[in-house]
Amino acid sequence: MSKKEPIIQVSLDVTSIDEALDMAGAAVRAGVDWLEAGTPLILAEGLHSVRAMREAFPDHPVVADLKTMDGAGLEAEMMFQAGADYVVVMGVAHDASIIEQVKMAQRLGGKVMCDVMLCADKPGRAREAQDMGVDVIIVHTGFDERNMIPGLSPLDDLSPILDAVDIPVQAVGGLSVEQAIETLDMGAEIVVFGAPLVIASDAFTAATDDFEGLLREIVAKVKGPNAPADG
């Protein structure tokens, strides 16, 4: 994953497969690289949402944001078999859960992201997760946490974690488009656009009537105005 060609990931934090597929189609046409089945979508539609995204977009990596805390091998197995390329385990989970998810990924040809949200020592836990075999670190400030404590941002934690690991890092959680792009300048290799785009007020729905147009603008900012798109 070259820093000269950052990966753009969009998180589909909606609650129906139909809406997720519509938004994923817009994202692909705009030039987005990776599609994430967000936690609300997985809670609402389960592995069926991942299977539908894999069938509709066979050439785009699919991330299943499971936020796994236990039963990590089984959860990963189900999602990989449904077509996910990446699954997410929480850094605050037991070492055994991270190890089991990594083992299942290696067995089935998938990869593991570790979300270090709420870890007491985020850089240290990120390094431990890397040593256990995860492929990507997620620097995440949670939705409820940042709503209760204004001013919190994953940008506060990003630099120390980048210094602690050698694997790709992404930062998510309440970032504006400009802040998300800033994570690339700081050294992240994957830029994620999620809640700021898709959560309108308290409803998990598209926050703009021109979702595709907004994503096209973002892709142009990240990759340049001549970046290829699918439509």
N, C-alpha and C positions, 0 to 999 in steps of 0.2 A: 504494500500500500504506500505509494509515493506521496510525499507531502506536496509535490508539484501537481498532483491530480487527486485532490481530496475527494472522499466519498461523502455523498449527500444521502442522508437517511430521513425518511418522513415517518412519523409515528401516527398511526391511524387510531386515535383514541375515541372511537365511536362505538356504538352498541348494536349495530346490525351489519350483517354480511353485505347486504345490498349497498348500504352507504359506504362501507369500507371499500368495496370493489369500485364504486364510482370515483371515490377520492383517489384510490390507487391508480386507476386509469389516468386521471388527470395528472397525477404525479409522474407517472412513466412518460406521458406525452411531453411533460415539461422538462424531462431530463434527469429526474431523480434516480439514484442508483439502487438504494436498498429500501424495502418496504417493511415496516414494523407493524405487526399485529399487537396493538397496545393492550395494556392490562384490562381496560374496560371491555374491549372487544373480545378478549379471551374469556373473561368472566361471563359475558352475555352469550357468546356463540361457541366457545370451546375450540377444540381442535378442528371443528368443521370450518371455522374462519380461516385457519392456516391452510387447510386443504384447498379451500376455494381460491385463496390467493395464489397458491402454487400452481393450480390448474390454469388460472387466468393469466398469470405472469411467469411463465416457466423460466425465463432468462434473468429474472431479478432475484437476488438473495432476499429471503424472508426471515425476519427476526421475530421470535415469539417472546414477548416480554412477560415471562411467567412469574418473575419475582419469587423464585423457589426458595423455600425455607427448609423443607424436609421432603422425603420421598423423591429425591432429586434425580435418581437414575430412571425411575419409572416415568416421571413427568417428561424428562428429556426424550426418553424412548418414544412416547406417544407423539410428541411434537415433531421429532425427526421423521418418524414414519408417516406423519401427515404432510411432510414436505418442508418443514422449517430447516433453515441452514444454520441459524444461531438460536440458542436459548439463553435465558438469563437466570443466574443464581445470585442470591443476596450474600454480600460479604459478611453479614452478621450471622449467617447460618454456620452450623458446625463445619469444621474442616471435612468431616466425612461426607457431607452433602456436596461440597464443592468437588471433592475427589470423585464421588460417584457420578456426578454429572459430566465431568471431564472423561471418565472411563467410558460412559455411554456415547459421548460425542466421538471419541476415538474409534469406538466399535462401529458406529453407524455413519461415519464420515461427516459429522457435523462439527460445530464449534461452540464455545461457551463464552459468554460475557459475564463478568462479575460486577455487580452494582454495590459500591461501597457506602451507600447511604446509611447514615447513623452509626457507622463504625467509629469507635473511640479514637483510633489511630488510622486515619484513612490511607496515608501513604504506606504505613507499615502493612496494613491489611492488603493493599493493592499488590505489594511486593510478594506477600505470602501467597496470594491468589495466583500470581504469575508463576511462582515456584511450584504450585500445585497443577499447573498446566492450562490455566484459562488463556483465552486468545485475545480478549479485549477487556479493558477496564471502563466501567461507567461511573463518572463522577456526577452524583445526583443529589440535588436538594429537593426533598419531597414536597408535594402539593400542600398537604396539611401543615407541614413544618414551616414552610415559608409564609403561609397565610397567618399562622399564629405569631411568628417572629419576623416582622417586616425587615427587609434589608438583607436577608440571607441569600446567598447565591453560590452556585457551583464554581463560579470563577474564583471564589475565595480559596478553594481547595485544589484547583487545577494544577497550578505550577508545582507544588510539592509532590503531587502524584506523578506528574510527568517526569520529575527528577528521579522518582523511586523505581520506575519500571521501564522496560524496553519494548513492551508490546503496545499496540495502538490503544488510544484513549479517546473517549468522547465525553462531553459534558452536557447535562440536560437538567431542566428544572426552572421554569419561569424566565428563561432568557428571551430577550428581544431578538429580532433577526440580526441586528447589528452585533449584539453580544455573542450570538451563536457563531457568526463569522469570525469574531475576535478570537474564539477558541482555536481556530486554525492558526492564527498568527502566534498564539502562545505555544503551539506545538501539537495540538490534537490532530488526528488524521481522519476522523469521521465527524461530520457536523450534522447535528440532529435538529430537525424542525418539528415540533410537536405541539404541546399545549398552547403556546402563544398563537398558533395558527388555527387550531381546530376547536378550542373551547371558547364558545361565545357565552358570556355571562356565566350562568350555572349549568348551561345545557351542553352536553357533549355532542356538538354538531359543528358543521363548517362555519367559521367565523367571518367568512366573506363570500359574496356572491360570485367572485371571480377567483376561486381557489387555484385554478390552473394558471391563470395569468400572474398571480402573486408568486407561485412557485417558479414560473419561468423567469421572473425578475430575480428571484433568489439564486437560481442556477446561474444566471448571467453574472451576478455579483461574485459568486464563489468560483466559477470556472472560466469566466470571461464571456463576452457577448457572442462569441462564435461557437459556444459549447453546443455539441449535437443534442438534439431532442428527437423523440420518436414521432412527433406529429405537430 
